[in-house]
């Protein structure tokens, strides 16, 4: 049985040329899942400046236009044998609306196109996609600029340093989800570990060891953990990769060089300054052209 039975796609109906619907439809067709498409329209501030009657007519006309467009999209998909349902509605609190849809529809996967935000805006406001990564109870599939078809190359990005604390179970879930995803859609699976040992050992010298010796010892230790994880899930040597450097930069460079379609990464709860600055997974959204599946 497929791991996906119900898919929920959230779209901005104003972006009609987005490949989001065709990408979600390809996943639904390959997995045999049902697809519910919710087109949520952000409340327009300028409508509040209109007279009440004009405002009501403007809202109704705008809603009807998007409803007819989405209905035609759904009809085309049903003609291909897909089980598709749709809805169009206004939203004053997009995060709350999306999470409510997740609660009501109980999907196996929430699908949404990445909403790119400027660095300045991210510094002032927590982006919607970050909020969903932090609070959505189901895996979140954020679509990048990939084509409309199925993914061909899937990369599971793990953090074996975290497995020494409490991240081992999350690493397992990342690889399991990536393996299942790649198998489901006939994609090639790769395993990637990006690390920066200098962050932990820049100024530390223990028992007369030099910084260089400590860093080399740490590299070997992490590589041993990484090899054990790869063996556990049967990832072949040619599909194992590691990069040294800041994880965001290293993963982004790998994705560009290897034409990656999907990066599978973990989501963890953040607090304080770490939550304010954002996690590796959150920052990756703005650095890679591919999609990100967060578990």
C-alpha positions in Angstrom: 0.0 0.0 0.0 1.2 3.5 -0.8 2.4 5.7 2.1 0.1 8.4 0.7 -3.6 8.0 0.7 -4.7 11.7 1.0 -2.8 14.8 -0.3 -3.6 18.4 0.6 -2.4 21.1 -1.7 -2.6 24.7 -0.7 -2.3 27.2 -3.6 -2.5 30.9 -4.2 -5.0 31.1 -7.0 -3.5 34.4 -8.3 -0.5 32.3 -9.4 -2.3 30.4 -12.2 0.9 29.6 -14.1 2.5 27.9 -11.1 3.3 24.2 -11.7 2.0 23.4 -8.2 -1.2 21.7 -9.3 0.5 19.6 -12.0 3.3 18.5 -9.5 0.7 17.5 -6.9 -1.4 15.8 -9.5 1.7 13.8 -10.6 2.3 12.6 -7.0 -1.4 11.7 -6.6 -1.5 9.8 -9.8 1.6 7.8 -9.0 0.6 7.0 -5.5 -3.2 6.5 -6.1 -3.9 9.1 -3.5 -6.9 11.5 -3.4 -6.0 15.2 -3.8 -7.8 18.1 -2.2 -6.9 21.5 -3.5 -7.6 24.5 -1.3 -7.2 27.9 -3.0 -6.9 30.4 -0.2 -7.1 34.1 -1.0 -5.5 36.6 1.4 -8.0 39.3 2.5 -7.3 42.4 0.4 -6.8 45.5 2.6 -7.9 47.8 -0.1 -11.4 46.2 -0.1 -12.0 47.8 3.3 -11.8 51.2 1.6 -14.8 50.4 -0.6 -18.4 50.9 0.4 -20.0 47.9 1.9 -22.1 47.0 -1.1 -19.2 47.5 -3.6 -17.0 45.5 -1.3 -19.4 42.6 -1.2 -19.8 42.6 -5.0 -16.0 42.8 -5.5 -15.4 39.9 -3.1 -18.1 37.7 -4.8 -16.8 38.4 -8.3 -13.2 37.7 -7.4 -14.2 34.5 -5.6 -16.3 33.3 -8.5 -13.6 33.9 -11.0 -11.1 31.7 -9.1 -13.8 29.1 -8.4 -14.5 28.7 -12.1 -10.8 28.5 -12.9 -10.1 25.9 -10.2 -13.2 23.8 -11.2 -11.9 23.6 -14.8 -8.5 22.5 -13.5 -10.1 19.8 -11.4 -12.3 18.6 -14.3 -9.2 18.0 -16.4 -7.5 16.0 -13.6 -10.6 13.9 -13.0 -10.6 13.1 -16.7 -7.2 11.5 -16.1 -8.7 9.3 -13.4 -7.6 11.3 -10.4 -9.9 11.7 -7.3 -9.9 15.5 -6.8 -11.9 17.9 -4.6 -11.5 21.6 -4.5 -12.5 24.7 -2.5 -11.9 28.4 -2.7 -12.1 30.8 0.2 -10.8 33.9 1.9 -8.3 33.9 4.7 -7.4 36.6 7.2 -4.9 34.3 9.1 -3.2 32.1 6.5 -1.3 29.9 8.9 -4.3 29.2 11.1 -6.4 28.5 8.0 -3.9 26.0 6.6 -3.5 24.2 9.9 -7.3 24.0 10.2 -7.4 22.4 6.8 -4.9 19.9 7.9 -7.0 19.1 11.0 -10.2 18.7 8.9 -8.7 16.8 5.9 -6.2 14.6 7.8 -3.7 14.4 4.9 -0.6 12.3 4.8 1.2 15.2 3.2 0.7 18.9 3.0 1.9 20.4 -0.3 2.5 24.1 -0.8 4.7 26.2 -3.1 7.7 27.9 -1.5 6.8 31.5 -0.8 10.1 33.4 -1.2 10.6 36.3 1.3 13.3 38.9 1.4 16.0 38.9 4.0 14.7 42.1 5.5 11.2 40.7 5.7 12.4 37.5 7.3 14.2 39.6 9.9 11.0 41.4 10.8 8.4 38.7 10.4 8.4 34.9 10.6 7.7 33.6 7.1 4.6 31.6 6.6 6.6 28.6 5.4 8.7 28.7 8.6 5.6 28.7 10.7 4.2 25.7 8.9 7.5 23.8 9.3 7.4 24.5 13.0 3.7 23.8 13.7 2.2 21.5 11.0 1.6 18.0 12.5 2.1 16.2 9.1 5.1 16.1 6.7 5.4 19.3 4.7 6.3 19.2 1.0 7.4 22.7 -0.1 7.6 22.9 -3.9 10.6 24.7 -5.5 11.1 25.5 -9.2 11.2 21.9 -10.4 9.3 20.8 -13.4 5.7 19.5 -13.4 6.6 15.8 -13.5 7.7 13.4 -10.8 11.0 13.9 -9.0 14.0 11.9 -10.4 16.6 12.4 -7.7 15.9 12.5 -4.0 18.5 13.3 -1.3 18.1 12.5 2.4 20.1 15.2 4.3 21.0 14.0 7.8 22.8 15.3 10.7 24.8 12.5 12.4 26.3 14.9 15.0 22.7 15.3 16.2 22.3 11.6 16.5 24.8 11.6 19.4 22.2 13.6 21.4 18.5 13.0 20.5 18.6 13.2 16.7 19.1 9.5 15.9 15.4 8.8 15.7 14.9 11.9 13.4 17.7 10.8 11.1 16.0 7.4 10.8 12.7 9.0 10.0 14.4 11.2 7.3 16.0 8.3 5.6 12.8 6.1 5.9 10.7 8.9 4.4 13.2 9.6 1.6 13.5 5.9 0.8 9.7 5.5 0.7 9.3 8.7 -1.3 12.0 7.7 -3.9 10.6 4.1 -4.2 7.1 5.3 -4.6 7.9 7.6 -7.5 10.8 5.7 -9.1 13.4 8.3 -8.1 17.1 7.8 -7.4 17.9 8.0 -3.7 21.1 9.6 -2.2 22.3 10.2 1.3 24.1 13.5 2.2 25.8 14.6 5.4 27.0 18.2 5.6 29.1 19.1 8.6 31.2 21.9 10.0 33.5 20.6 12.7 35.3 23.9 13.2 32.1 25.3 14.8 32.6 23.0 17.8 36.4 22.9 18.0 37.7 26.2 16.9 39.2 27.2 20.2 39.3 23.9 22.1 42.5 22.0 22.9 42.3 18.9 25.1 45.1 16.8 26.6 47.7 18.6 24.5 45.9 17.9 21.2 46.1 20.6 18.7 43.0 22.0 17.1 43.9 20.3 13.8 44.2 16.9 15.6 40.9 17.4 17.3 39.2 18.3 14.1 40.6 15.3 12.3 39.5 13.0 15.1 36.1 14.5 15.0 35.8 14.0 11.2 36.6 10.3 11.6 34.1 9.9 14.4 31.3 11.6 12.4 32.2 9.6 9.3 31.9 6.4 11.3 28.5 7.4 12.5 27.5 8.3 9.0 28.7 5.0 7.5 26.8 3.1 10.1 23.6 5.0 9.3 24.1 4.3 5.5 24.6 0.6 6.1 21.6 0.4 8.3 19.4 1.5 5.4 21.3 -0.2 2.7 22.5 3.0 0.9 25.3 2.0 -1.5 28.7 3.7 -1.4 28.2 5.5 -4.7 25.0 7.1 -3.3 26.6 8.3 -0.1 27.9 11.9 0.0 29.5 14.2 2.6 30.4 17.9 2.4 32.3 20.0 4.9 31.2 23.5 5.5 28.2 25.4 6.8 25.3 23.0 6.2 23.1 25.5 4.4 25.8 26.4 1.9 27.0 22.8 1.6 23.6 21.3 0.9 22.7 24.1 -1.5 25.9 23.6 -3.5 25.3 19.8 -3.6 21.7 20.3 -4.8 22.9 22.6 -7.6 25.8 20.4 -8.8 23.7 17.2 -8.8 20.4 18.5 -10.2 18.5 17.3 -7.1 14.7 17.4 -7.3 13.8 16.9 -3.7 15.8 17.3 -0.4 14.3 15.4 2.6 15.2 17.1 5.8 14.2 17.1 9.5 12.1 19.5 11.5 12.9 20.2 15.1 11.4 22.5 17.8 13.5 25.6 18.3 13.4 28.0 21.2 14.7 31.5 22.0 17.3 33.0 19.6 17.6 29.8 17.7 13.9 30.0 16.8 14.2 33.6 15.8 17.1 33.0 13.5 15.6 29.9 11.9 16.9 26.3 11.4 19.0 24.8 8.6 15.8 23.4 7.0 14.1 26.8 7.1 17.0 28.7 5.5 17.4 26.0 2.8 14.1 27.0 1.4 15.5 30.2 0.1 18.8 28.8 -1.2 17.9 25.8 -3.4 15.8 25.7 -6.6 14.4 22.2 -5.8 11.7 21.1 -3.5 12.0 20.3 0.3 10.2 17.5 2.1 10.4 18.2 5.8 9.6 15.4 8.3 
